[in-house]
Amino acid sequence: MAKFVPDVKTQRWIVIAPARQDRPDEHAEPGSLKICHFCSGNEEHTPSEIMRVGPGEKDKPGWTIRVVPNKFPITDIHEVIIHSPDHKKDIEDFDQNHVALLLTVYRDRFKAHLSDGQVMIFCNHGEHAGASLDHPHSQLVVLPKQINLDALVREPVMNVVDDNNYFYTYCPDFSQWPYEIWIAPKVEGAIYADIKDEEIKDLAMILRRTIKRLSVVYSQPDTKKIHVFAPFAYNFYIHHGKNWFFRIIPRLVHRAGFELGTGLSVNVVDPTDAARELRGIQVS
């Protein structure tokens, strides 16, 4: 069971989750996993699935996207959403239809837990973004409603990179990380569970393009001057409340003593410049 401990002075909370220390880490212990538990054919190595997209029997091959309980949970409700049977491909590699399927699974799992608490969906892509397993996946956690989440709210739309019928992508003036980029609906007031099928198609298109642009930025010589590691890595999460947004954070820098000691962020790339550079990257 997870334990939630408040700091009475700041009203911030800490989650005590001892089960997390037992999770396998492919990067800390190379070769420790003989097989990938998330690849098709290895379904017996995960807890019994909660949901699947695609044909086949439960806990058998044939799936396109698979949802299972997390064996090493942070909270009492913690799910793993396995993006595809492919061990290497992720959102920037998928076609738009597959990305739309994944976003639909996000919506359906979000809806399934609305009455259980605050729903957070997030993804850690790459070792330096905190992923302990290489096979692309996202996670869903549910936190008690009484927990005060120290989370950002939607920033004003500035420094637009891309847009379509339903969404903007932009680099907020408040960006805390180099090349941080947000995707926000043009219509405010909704939660992610409210997203409609036609909106998901637009979100799939713009999310895929956004991550492709970030992958290009990662490989550019000028960017290599600021990042401390080479492999493409990013985090994203979907805001849990009203006026939802997608926040995508490329992991180009580490947080160090100044940031940890003050709570302030140092962003070495002006968001206006980041948006201009990202707009100039042509992707399909």
KESE-624915 format. One record per residue: residue number from 1; residue in three letters; x, y, z of N, C-alpha, C, CB in turn. Coordinates in steps of 0.05 Angstrom, whole numbers. Each point is the difference from the previous one (the first is absolute). Glycine has a CB too. Layout:
REC  resi  resn    n_c1    n_c2    n_c3   ca_c1   ca_c2   ca_c3    c_c1    c_c2    c_c3   cb_c1   cb_c2   cb_c3
REC   NUM   ALA       X       Y       Z       X       Y       Z       X       Y       Z       X       Y       Z
...
END
This chain:
REC  resi  resn    n_c1    n_c2    n_c3   ca_c1   ca_c2   ca_c3    c_c1    c_c2    c_c3   cb_c1   cb_c2   cb_c3
REC     1   MET      17     -24       0     -17      24       0      18      25       0     -37     -25      25
REC     2   ALA      29      45     -41      15      25       0      -8      16      25       1       0     -51
REC     3   LYS      18      16      60      -5      17      23       6      29      -9      12     -37      34
REC     4   PHE     -31      55     -27       2      28      -7       7      17      25     -33      -7     -39
REC     5   VAL      55      21      37       9      15      24       1      30      -7      27     -40      16
REC     6   PRO     -42      57      -2       0      29      -6      22      14      15     -49      -2      -8
REC     7   ASP      59      24      -5      17      19      13     -19      22      11      42      -9     -30
REC     8   VAL     -45      11      56     -21      17      11       5      30      -6      -6     -34      36
REC     9   LYS      32      41     -41       6      28      -5      -7       8     -29      36      -2      35
REC    10   THR     -29     -15     -54      -3       8     -28     -25     -13     -13      49       5      -3
REC    11   GLN     -62     -24      17     -23     -15     -11       8     -16     -24     -30      36      17
REC    12   ARG      56     -42     -20       8     -19     -21       0     -28      12      28      35     -23
REC    13   TRP     -31     -55       5      -2     -27       9      23     -17     -11     -50       5       2
REC    14   ILE      57     -26      13      19     -20      -9     -14     -27      -1      39      26      20
REC    15   VAL     -34     -42     -41     -11     -27      -2      22     -19       9     -32      13     -38
REC    16   ILE      26     -29      58      18     -21       9      -9     -26     -14       9      23      46
REC    17   ALA       8     -33     -64      -8     -24     -16      24     -20      -1     -31      29     -28
REC    18   PRO      35     -44      50      22     -19       1       1     -20     -23      -1       6      49
REC    19   ALA     -22     -13     -60      -1     -20     -22      16       9     -24     -45     -15      16
REC    20   ARG      50      41     -19      14      10     -24      29      -9       0     -30      39      -1
REC    21   GLN      42     -44      24      28      -7       1       5     -28     -12       6      29      40
REC    22   ASP     -27     -45     -43       3     -27     -11      -3      -1     -30     -17     -18      43
REC    23   ARG      11      40     -56      -5      -1     -29      26      -5     -15     -39      31       5
REC    24   PRO      38     -46     -27      24      -5     -15       9      25     -15     -14     -48      -6
REC    25   ASP      40      51       2      12      23     -14      20     -10     -20      -7      30      40
REC    26   GLU      -1     -30     -65      18     -10     -21      26      16      -2     -40     -15     -25
REC    27   HIS      39      41      33      23      17      -3      20      -2      24     -28      31     -28
REC    28   ALA      17     -34      52      17      -3      23      13     -28       1     -29      32      25
REC    29   GLU      15     -52     -36      10     -27       0      -2     -12     -28     -14      -6      49
REC    30   PRO      33      14     -67      -1     -10     -27       0     -31      -1      23      42     -16
REC    31   GLY     -41     -53       0      -1     -29      -2     -16     -13      21      43       2     -21
REC    32   SER     -55      14      40     -15     -12      22     -26     -13      -9      21      34      30
REC    33   LEU     -32     -23     -52     -25     -11     -11       7     -17     -25     -27      40      18
REC    34   LYS      22     -65     -17       6     -18     -22     -20       4     -23      20     -33      32
REC    35   ILE     -44      40     -25     -21       5     -20     -15      26       7      -5     -50     -10
REC    36   CYS      -7      62      -9     -17      24       5     -28      -9       7      28      28     -31
REC    37   HIS     -37     -21      55     -26      -8       9     -23      13     -15      20      -7      45
REC    38   PHE     -13      29     -59     -21      15     -14      -3      -8     -30       8      37      31
REC    39   CYS      10     -54     -41      -1      -9     -28     -21     -21      -3      48      11      -6
REC    40   SER     -60     -12     -18     -19     -21      -7      12     -27       4     -24      31     -32
REC    41   GLY       8     -50      43      10     -26       6       9      -4      28      13      -3     -46
REC    42   ASN     -10      25      61      10      -1      28     -22       9      19      47       7     -15
REC    43   GLU     -72      -9       7     -22      10      16      -2     -12      28     -24       8     -42
REC    44   GLU      34     -33      45      -2     -14      26      18      13      21      -9     -42     -25
REC    45   HIS      27      60      16      18      12      19     -11      26      12      38     -20     -25
REC    46   THR     -61      29      16     -13      24      12     -25      -9      15      19      30     -37
REC    47   PRO     -29     -13      54     -26      -6      12     -21      -2     -22      13      24      43
REC    48   SER     -35     -38     -37     -21      -4     -20     -11      27     -10     -12     -44      22
REC    49   GLU       9      46     -49      -7      26     -12     -27      10       9      28     -12     -39
REC    50   ILE     -30      38      40     -25      15       6     -15       6     -26      21      19      42
REC    51   MET      -6     -14     -63     -12       9     -25      19      -6     -23     -26      36      24
REC    52   ARG      16     -41     -47      17      -3     -24     -15      12     -24      22     -41      19
REC    53   VAL      -6      51     -38     -10       7     -26      12     -20     -20      -4      50      12
REC    54   GLY     -13     -62     -28      10     -20     -19     -12     -27       5      42      26      -5
REC    55   PRO     -38     -45     -13     -13     -26       3      16     -18      19     -17       4     -47
REC    56   GLY       6     -28      50      14     -20      17     -13      -3      27      42      10     -24
REC    57   GLU     -35     -32      37     -10      -5      27      14      17      21     -10     -47     -14
REC    58   LYS      -3      50      37      12      15      22      27     -12       7     -46      13      17
REC    59   ASP      66       4     -12      27      -9       8      13     -18     -20     -15       4      47
REC    60   LYS       8       0     -73      12     -15     -22       9      20     -21     -28     -42      10
REC    61   PRO      46      33     -29       8      18     -21     -24       8     -18      45     -21       0
REC    62   GLY     -41      42     -16     -20       9     -18      -8      29       5     -17     -46      -4
REC    63   TRP      24      56      27      -7      27       8      16      22     -15     -12     -18      46
REC    64   THR       0      41     -46      13      24     -12       9      19      22     -28      -5     -41
REC    65   ILE      12       9      61       6      15      24     -10     -16      24      -2      46     -25
REC    66   ARG      17     -46      46      -7     -17      23       2      16      26      15     -42     -25
REC    67   VAL     -34      38      43       1      13      26       0     -21      22     -25      40     -18
REC    68   VAL      45     -38      37       3     -19      22       5      15      26      18     -35     -32
REC    69   PRO     -24      23      55       7      13      25      31       1       2     -43     -17      22
REC    70   ASN      52      38      -9      29       3       6       7     -18      23       0      48     -18
REC    71   LYS      20     -65      15       8     -19      21      15      15      23       4     -36     -34
REC    72   PHE       5      61      28      16      15      20     -13      28       2      43     -27     -11
REC    73   PRO     -66      29      23     -16      24      -2      10      23      18     -39     -29     -10
REC    74   ILE      34      53       0       4      24      16     -25       5      18      30      20     -36
REC    75   THR     -53     -24      24     -25       4      15     -16     -26      -1      -1      50     -11
REC    76   ASP     -22     -50      25     -15     -25       2     -13      -7     -27      -9      11      48
REC    77   ILE       4       8     -65      -9      -5     -27      22      10     -19     -50       3      12
REC    78   HIS      63     -21     -26      23       7     -17       1     -19     -23      26      19      39
REC    79   GLU     -30      -9     -63      -2     -17     -24      23       7     -19     -49      -3       5
REC    80   VAL      57     -17     -21      20       3     -22     -15      -3     -26      38     -18      29
REC    81   ILE     -34      37     -47     -12       0     -27      23      -5     -19     -38      32      13
REC    82   ILE      39     -56     -25      21      -8     -18      -7       9     -28      12     -41      29
REC    83   HIS       4      58     -40      -7      15     -25      -4     -18     -24      25      38      18
REC    84   SER     -10     -60     -20      -3     -18     -23      17     -25       6      -8      39     -33
REC    85   PRO       5     -60      17      18     -23       4      29       5      -8     -40     -28      -8
REC    86   ASP      45      50      -7      27       6     -10      17      10      22     -18      10     -45
REC    87   HIS      42     -21      49      18       6      22      13      28      -4       8     -49       7
REC    88   LYS      -7      59     -31      15      24      -5     -17      24      -9      38     -29     -13
REC    89   LYS     -59      24      -2     -16      22     -11     -16      14      22      -3     -24     -44
REC    90   ASP       1      51      41     -17      15      18     -15      21     -16      33      -7      38
REC    91   ILE     -45      26     -24     -19      18     -12      10      13     -26     -18       8      46
REC    92   GLU      43       1     -46      11      13     -23       3     -19     -24      24      32      31
REC    93   ASP     -24     -58     -26       3     -20     -21     -27     -12      -9      45     -11      19
REC    94   PHE     -65      12      -3     -26     -11      -6     -14      16     -22      -4     -18      46
REC    95   ASP     -14       5     -61     -17      16     -17     -22      14      17       8     -32     -39
REC    96   GLN     -21      51      26     -19      17      15     -23     -17      12      12      38     -30
REC    97   ASN     -21     -59      16     -22     -16      10       7     -14      26     -15      -6     -47
REC    98   HIS      41      -3      49       8     -14      24       2      19      23      25     -34     -27
REC    99   VAL     -15      58      22       1      21      21     -28       6       9      43      20     -20
REC   100   ALA     -62     -18       2     -28       6       8     -11     -23      17      -6      26     -43
REC   101   LEU      13     -51      37      -9     -22      17      11       2      28      -2     -29     -41
REC   102   LEU      28      37      42      12       3      27     -13      22      16      43     -16     -19
REC   103   LEU     -49      38       6     -13      23      14     -28      -8       8      28      33     -26
REC   104   THR     -41     -50      10     -27     -10       8       2     -18      24     -15       3     -48
REC   105   VAL      35     -19      50       4     -17      24       4      18      24      20     -37     -28
REC   106   TYR      -3      58      25       3      20      22     -27      10       9      46      13     -18
REC   107   ARG     -62      -5      -1     -26      12       7     -17     -21      15       2      31     -40
REC   108   ASP      -3     -56      30     -17     -20      11       9      -8      28     -10     -17     -46
REC   109   ARG      36      16      51      10      -7      26      -4      24      19      35     -32     -20
REC   110   PHE     -32      56      10      -6      24      16     -29      -1      10      35      27     -26
REC   111   LYS     -53     -32       7     -28      -1       7      -6     -22      21     -11      17     -46
REC   112   ALA      24     -40      43      -5     -23      17       7       6      29      10     -30     -38
REC   113   HIS       7      50      43       9       5      27      -9      28      11      39     -30      -9
REC   114   LEU     -57      43      -6      -8      27       9     -11       1      28      -9      10     -47
REC   115   SER      -5     -31      55     -13       0      26      19     -10      22     -43      -8     -22
REC   116   ASP      67      -1      14      19     -11      20      19      22      11      -2     -43     -24
REC   117   GLY       5      65      11      18      21      10      10      17     -23      14     -30      37
REC   118   GLN      10      41     -34      12      17     -20      17     -17     -18       1      40      31
REC   119   VAL      -7     -39     -57      13     -18     -19      23      14     -14     -44     -24      -7
REC   120   MET      67      12       7      24      11     -13      10     -20     -20      12      29      40
REC   121   ILE      -9     -21     -65      13     -17     -20      26      13      -8     -45     -17     -18
REC   122   PHE      66       1      17      27      11      -6      16     -21     -15      -2      30      41
REC   123   CYS      24     -20     -53      18     -17     -15      28       9       5     -35      -8     -36
REC   124   ASN      53     -12      41      29       5       2      13     -14     -23      -2       4      51
REC   125   HIS      12      11     -70      12     -12     -24      31       3       2     -41      10     -28
REC   126   GLY      54     -33      31      30       1       1      10      -1      29       0      25     -42
REC   127   GLU      25     -35      44      12      -4      26       1      26      16      27     -38     -19
REC   128   HIS     -19      60       6       4      25      15     -26      14       5      44       4     -21
REC   129   ALA     -66     -15      13     -27      10       8     -12     -17      21      -6      18     -46
REC   130   GLY      21     -38      56      -9     -16      23     -12     -27      -8      -8      42      23
REC   131   ALA       9     -49     -49     -10     -26      -8      18     -22       9     -22      21     -40
REC   132   SER      12     -41      55      17     -22       9      -1     -23     -20      -9      13      47
REC   133   LEU     -11     -13     -65      -2     -20     -21      -1      14     -27     -24     -32      31
REC   134   ASP      37      20     -51       3      13     -26     -26      -2     -17      48     -11       1
REC   135   HIS     -63     -10       2     -24      -3     -16     -19      23       4       5     -51       2
REC   136   PRO     -13      66     -23     -16      24       4     -26      -5      14      21      18     -40
REC   137   HIS     -26      -2      61     -25      -3      15      -6      26      15       8     -50       5
REC   138   SER     -33      53       3      -9      22      16     -11     -12      26     -11      30     -40
REC   139   GLN       5     -12      59     -11      -9      25     -24      17       9      46     -17      13
REC   140   LEU     -64       5       2     -22      14      11       0      -5      30     -28      -4     -42
REC   141   VAL      26      26      58      -2      -3      29     -25      16       9      51      -5       5
REC   142   VAL     -62      -4      17     -23      14      12       8       8      28     -34     -26     -27
REC   143   LEU      30      52      33       7      11      26     -25       8      15      45      16     -18
REC   144   PRO     -46     -18      44     -23       8      15      -8      29      -5      12     -33      35
REC   145   LYS     -38      38     -35     -10      27      -6       9      21      20     -39     -21     -22
REC   146   GLN      45      12      46       8      20      21      29       9      -3     -34     -20      30
REC   147   ILE      49       6     -47      28       7      -3       2      26     -17      14     -49       4
REC   148   ASN       0      69       5       5      24     -14      23      -4     -19     -18      29      38
REC   149   LEU      13     -32     -64      21      -5     -19      14      27      -7     -25     -40     -19
REC   150   ASP      51      40      22      16      24      -5       6       1     -30      21      -2      46
REC   151   ALA     -42       7     -61       2      -2     -29      -6      27     -13     -14     -48       2
REC   152   LEU      26      52     -26      -5      24     -15     -29       0     -11      49       2     -13
REC   153   VAL     -59      22       8     -25       3     -14       6      11     -29     -26       9      44
REC   154   ARG       6     -10     -61       5       7     -28      11      28      -3     -37     -30     -12
REC   155   GLU      59      32      -2      13      26      -6     -13      13     -24      44     -18      19
REC   156   PRO     -43      45     -21     -10      14     -23      14     -10     -26     -11      40      29
REC   157   VAL      -4     -39     -51      11      -9     -25      18      22     -12     -40     -30      -9
REC   158   MET      66      25      10      21      18     -11      20     -17     -15      -6      34      38
REC   159   ASN      20     -22     -57      21     -14     -14     -10     -25     -14      33      19      33
REC   160   VAL     -54     -16     -49     -13     -23     -13      19     -13     -20     -45      22       6
REC   161   VAL      46     -48      -5      16     -16     -18     -17     -12     -23      32     -11      38
REC   162   ASP     -56       2     -31     -17     -15     -19     -29       2      10      38     -32     -13
REC   163   ASP     -57      29      -5     -28      -2       8     -16     -14     -21       4      42      27
REC   164   ASN     -27     -52     -19     -19     -11     -19     -28       7       9      31     -39     -11
REC   165   ASN     -51      23       4     -28       8       6      -5       3      30     -14     -24     -41
REC   166   TYR      26       6      57      -8      -1      28      23       7      20     -33     -34     -14
REC   167   PHE      58      35       5      22       3      18      21      20      -9      -8     -47      13
REC   168   TYR      22      58       8      25      15      -4      23     -16      12     -25      44       1
REC   169   THR      48     -41     -13      25      -8      14      16      26       3       0     -48     -19
REC   170   TYR      12      52      43      13      25       5      21      -4      22     -41      26     -14
REC   171   CYS      60      -7      15      20       0      21      -6      23      19      35     -19     -31
REC   172   PRO     -48      13      54      -8      21      18      23      18       9     -37     -30      16
REC   173   ASP      31      55     -11      20      18      10      11     -10      27     -22      38     -23
REC   174   PHE       6     -54      37       8     -10      26      15     -27      -2     -41      22      20
REC   175   SER      49     -30     -44      13     -25      -4      24      -4      20     -14       1     -49
REC   176   GLN      14     -23      63      21      -5      20      24     -16     -12     -36       1      35
REC   177   TRP      32     -13     -59      20     -17     -12       5       9     -28     -14     -39      29
REC   178   PRO      39      35     -40       5       7     -27     -18     -16     -20      48      10      13
REC   179   TYR     -61       4     -31     -17     -11     -20     -25     -14      12      41      -6     -29
REC   180   GLU     -48      13      53     -25     -10      11     -23       9     -18      18       1      47
REC   181   ILE     -37     -19     -52     -22       7     -18     -26     -11      11      32       0     -39
REC   182   TRP     -53      15      36     -27      -8       9     -19      -3     -23       8      24      44
REC   183   ILE     -27     -42     -41     -22      -3     -19     -25       6      16      25     -34     -30
REC   184   ALA     -41      53      21     -24       7      15     -24       2     -19      28      24      34
REC   185   PRO     -52     -32     -25     -24       3     -16      -6      30      -4     -18     -44      17
REC   186   LYS       6      50     -40      -8      28      -5     -24       7      16      19      -3     -46
REC   187   VAL     -36     -17      53     -23       5      17       8      -7      29     -33      -9     -39
REC   188   GLU      29      27      57       8      -5      28     -23     -11      16      32      37      -3
REC   189   GLY     -26     -47      27     -20      -8      20      -5     -29       2     -21      41     -10
REC   190   ALA      34     -58      -7      -5     -29       1      22     -14      15     -25       4     -44
REC   191   ILE      20     -30      51      20     -18       9       6     -20     -22     -15       5      49
REC   192   TYR      37     -19     -47       8     -18     -22     -21     -21      -6      48       8      12
REC   193   ALA     -62     -17       8     -21     -20      -4     -22       9     -19      10     -17      45
REC   194   ASP     -12      44     -49     -21      11     -17       7       0     -30     -14      28      38
REC   195   ILE      39     -35     -45       9       3     -27     -16     -18     -19      46      11      17
REC   196   LYS     -54       1     -40     -16     -15     -20      18     -13     -21     -38      33       8
REC   197   ASP      26     -52     -22      15     -15     -20      13      18     -21     -31     -39       8
REC   198   GLU      16      58     -18      12      18     -20      22      17      11     -44       1     -23
REC   199   GLU      43       5      48      22      15      13      24     -18       4     -33      30      23
REC   200   ILE      29     -55     -17      22     -19       3      16      -2     -26     -26     -25      34
REC   201   LYS      12      25     -57      14      -1     -26      19      24      -3     -39     -25     -20
REC   202   ASP      29      49      27      17      24      -2      23      -1      20     -40      26     -16
REC   203   LEU      34     -36      40      21      -2      21      22     -20      -8     -34      12      35
REC   204   ALA      26     -34     -47      19     -20      -9      19      12     -21     -33     -37       9
REC   205   MET      22      52     -27      16      13     -21      20      19      12     -39      -4     -32
REC   206   ILE      30      21      50      17      22      10      20     -11      20     -37      33      -9
REC   207   LEU      29     -53      25      19     -12      19      23     -14     -15     -38      -7      33
REC   208   ARG      31      -8     -53      21     -15     -16      19      20     -12     -33     -37     -10
REC   209   ARG      23      59      -2      17      20     -12      18      14      21     -35       7     -36
REC   210   THR      24      -2      59      15      14      21      23     -17       9     -42      23      14
REC   211   ILE      38     -48      -9      22     -17      10      20      -5     -22     -31     -22      32
REC   212   LYS      23      21     -57      19      -1     -22      18      24      -1     -33     -28     -26
REC   213   ARG      21      52      30      15      24       0      21       0      23     -39      25     -20
REC   214   LEU      31     -34      43      18      -1      23      23     -20      -6     -38      12      31
REC   215   SER      32     -34     -44      22     -19      -6      20      12     -19     -32     -38       6
REC   216   VAL      23      56     -24      18      14     -18      18      19      16     -33      -5     -39
REC   217   VAL      20      20      57      15      19      16      22     -14      16     -41      29       4
REC   218   TYR      35     -52       6      19     -16      16      26      -6     -16     -38     -20      25
REC   219   SER      35      17     -51      23      -9     -16      16      23     -12     -26     -40     -11
REC   220   GLN      17      64      15      13      23     -12      26       8      15     -44      16     -17
REC   221   PRO      65      -8       3      25       7      13      -2      21      21      22     -12     -42
REC   222   ASP     -38      34      37      -3      21      20     -13     -10      26      -4      33     -37
REC   223   THR     -15     -52      34     -13     -11      24      19     -17      16     -44       1     -25
REC   224   LYS      62     -14      12      19     -17      14      18      15      19       0     -31     -39
REC   225   LYS       2      58      35      15      16      18     -13       2      28      17      26     -39
REC   226   ILE     -43     -30      40     -14       4      26      -8     -26      13     -16      43     -17
REC   227   HIS      14     -65       1     -10     -24      14      23     -18       9     -41       2     -28
REC   228   VAL      37     -16      49      21     -15      14      -1     -29      -7      -2      33      37
REC   229   PHE     -15     -41     -54      -2     -28      -9     -11      -1     -28      -6     -16      48
REC   230   ALA      13      -4     -63      -8      -1     -28     -27     -13      -6      47      -2      -9
REC   231   PRO     -55     -20      22     -25     -13      -8     -25      18       3      21     -44      12
REC   232   PHE     -39      43     -31     -25      15       1     -16      -8      24       0       5     -50
REC   233   ALA      -7      14      67     -15      -6      24     -20      23       5      38     -28      19
REC   234   TYR     -61      21     -10     -20      20       7     -20     -12      20       6      23     -45
REC   235   ASN     -19      -5      59     -24      -7      16     -24      15     -11      29      -8      41
REC   236   PHE     -52      -4     -39     -24      15      -4     -21      -8      21      10       5     -49
REC   237   TYR     -29      12      54     -23      -7      17     -24      15     -10      30     -10      40
REC   238   ILE     -53       0     -33     -25      13      -6     -11      12      26     -10     -32     -39
REC   239   HIS       5      57      39      -9      13      24     -26     -13      10      21      43     -15
REC   240   HIS     -23     -47      41     -21     -16      11     -27      14       3      35     -24      24
REC   241   GLY     -35      51     -25     -24      14       6     -12      14     -24      17       6      46
REC   242   LYS     -34      14     -40     -13      16     -21      21      17     -14     -43       1      26
REC   243   ASN      36       7     -51      19      14     -17      25     -17      -4     -18      45      16
REC   244   TRP      14     -70     -24      21     -19      -3      19       9     -22     -29     -37      17
REC   245   PHE      54      26     -16      20       4     -20      20     -23       1      -6      51       3
REC   246   PHE      20     -54     -25      23     -18      -2      25      16       5     -24     -31     -33
REC   247   ARG      40      24      52      25      13       5      23     -19      -7     -20      29      37
REC   248   ILE      37     -21     -56      22     -17      -9      27      13       7     -29     -18     -38
REC   249   ILE      45       3      52      26      11      10      23     -16     -12     -23      16      43
REC   250   PRO      38      -6     -62      24     -14      -9      21       1      23     -10      13     -49
REC   251   ARG      24     -35      53      19      -1      22      28       6     -10     -28     -34      23
REC   252   LEU      32      60     -28      25       9     -11      20       8      22     -24      16     -40
REC   253   VAL      14     -10      64      18       9      22      -8     -14      25       6      45     -22
REC   254   HIS      12     -45      41      -6     -10      27      -7      23      18      32     -39      -6
REC   255   ARG     -48      34      26      -4      19      21      23      -2      20     -51      -2      -6
REC   256   ALA      61      24      16      23       0      17      -6      14      26      31      -2     -39
REC   257   GLY     -10       8      55      -3      11      27     -16      25       1      42     -21      11
REC   258   PHE     -37      40     -29     -15      25       1     -30      -5      -2      39      24     -20
REC   259   GLU     -47     -40       0     -28      -5      -4     -13     -15      23       8      -1     -49
REC   260   LEU       7     -19      59     -10     -16      23      -2      17      25      20     -41     -21
REC   261   GLY      -1      59      25       1      16      25     -19      23       0      46     -13       4
REC   262   THR     -54      23     -27     -16      24      -1     -29      -5     -11      42      26      -7
REC   263   GLY     -45     -48      -7     -26      -5     -13      -3      16     -26     -19      -9      45
REC   264   LEU      40      24     -52       0      15     -25      11     -17     -23       5      43      26
REC   265   SER     -15     -37     -50      10     -15     -24      17      19     -16     -40     -30       0
REC   266   VAL      62      19     -12      17      15     -18      -4     -11     -28      34      10      37
REC   267   ASN     -46       5     -55      -4      -9     -27      20      14     -18     -49      -8       8
REC   268   VAL      67      -7     -21      21      12     -16      -8       6     -29      32     -25      29
REC   269   VAL     -57      19     -36     -10       6     -26     -25      17       2      19     -43     -19
REC   270   ASP     -19      67       9     -23      18       1     -24     -14     -15      30      41       3
REC   271   PRO     -53     -43      10     -23     -13     -13      -7      12     -27     -17     -11      45
REC   272   THR      21      37     -49      -6      12     -26      19     -11     -21     -15      42      23
REC   273   ASP      41     -45     -16      19     -12     -19      -6     -29      -5      35      33      16
REC   274   ALA     -43     -48       6      -6     -28      -3     -23      -4     -20      16      -8      47
REC   275   ALA     -37      25     -44     -24      -3     -17       8       6     -29     -30      13      38
REC   276   ARG      47       8     -42       8       7     -27      16     -23     -13       1      49      13
REC   277   GLU      16     -61       2      16     -22     -10     -18     -25      -6      40      17      26
REC   278   LEU     -58     -23      -8     -18     -23      -4     -18       4     -24       2      -9      49
REC   279   ARG     -11      34     -53     -18       6     -23      15      -5     -27     -25      34      28
REC   280   GLY      51     -30     -27      16      -2     -25       7     -29      -7      18      44      10
REC   281   ILE     -25     -63       7       6     -28      -6     -24     -12     -14      30      -4      41
REC   282   GLN     -26      -5     -65     -21     -12     -17      -2     -29       6       7      34     -36
REC   283   VAL     -31     -43      44      -6     -28       6     -26      -8     -14      25       2      45
REC   284   SER     -28     -28     -50     -24      -9     -13     -19     -12      21      26      -9     -43
END
